[in-house]
């Protein structure tokens, strides 16, 4: 995962903490609430712009989503369009980021995320 994406996702998580969406009470569901409960980015155009902003080739993004889906779900069920692929990338990268941090409390998560965005 590229550093600008990691920083962007860290800020997204911080926003969710500040909004009270992520709490100590729902620690086991942080990834779900941040990257699966709703789309990270809505709209084909916005998703295409996100790929361009982060210098991600569409075919490389699709390949990453296919590989992840097959390894974790045994099949590829994500639609092949910019919105589905970008949101699945956010899901994958968000899982990676939360796994790297491995925080046990919301304060610990917040501290780690603030280091990433500063």
N, C-alpha and C positions, 0 to 999 in steps of 0.2 A: 504494500500500500504506500502510495506516495505521501510525503510529509504534508503537503497542502490539504490532501483529503483527510488525513488523520487530524489535522488542526480543525478543519471544518466540522468533522463528526464530533470531535471533543467539544466544540462550542455548542453544537446541537444538544449533546448530553447535558452540558452545563445549563442551557436554557430550560431543559426539561426538569432538572433539579430545582432551579429557581422558581419554576412554575408549579412545583409540588407534584409533578407527575411521577418522578422517580423518588422513592423514599426507602428508608430502612425496612419498612413493612413489606415492600414488594421487591426485595433484592433479587429473588429468583426469577423475576419477570422483567428486569431492567431492559434486556435486549428486546424482548417482545414489545414493551411499551415504546421504546425508542425507534425501533426499525421494522416492526412487523404489524403493529396495531393500525397504522395508517401509512400512506405513501410518504416517503421522504421528500420527493419532488413530484409535483403533479403537472402534467402537460408534456406532450411530445417535444414541442419546441424548447421548453425549459430543460428537458432532459438532454436533448441534443446539445444545447449550449453548455450544460454541465460537463458532458464528455469532452467538448472542445476546450473548455476552461482548464480542465485537468489533463489535457493532451492524452486522452485515452482513445485509441482506435476502436471503432464500433465492433469490428470483427474480433479483436482481442478481448473486448468486454464480453461479447457473446460466448467466446470460447471459455473464459473464466467462469461464467455462469453455468455453462453446460458441464464443465468438469466438476464444479462444486455440487451441482444438483445430482449428478450421477454418483459421486462419491458418498454423499450424505443421504440421498433419498432413493437411489437406485434407478432414477429416471429423470428425464428433463421435462418439467411441466411448466416452465416459465415461457410466456409468449415471447416471440422475437419481435419486439418493437422497443423503441428507445425508452419509453416510460417503464416498462416491465424490467428491462435489463438494468437500467440505472438504479431502480429501487431494489433489485436483487443484489446489485453490487454494494449498495449502502447496507443492506442486510448482512452480507458477507463481511465487509470491512468493519461494520459495527460489532459483529461477533468477535472478530480478530482483535479489535481495540479493547473491548471489555475483557477479553481473555488475557491480553497482555497486562492490563492493569490489575486484574484479580483482586478488586477491593472487597473488604468485608463489611464496610459501612458506607453510608452516603457521604459522610465527611471525608473519609479516605478517598472515595471516588472523586469527590469534588476537588480535593487537594491535588490529586494526580492529574486531573483534567486541566486545572488552572495552570499547572506547569507546562502542559502541552500547548496551550493557547498563548502563553506569554513569551 
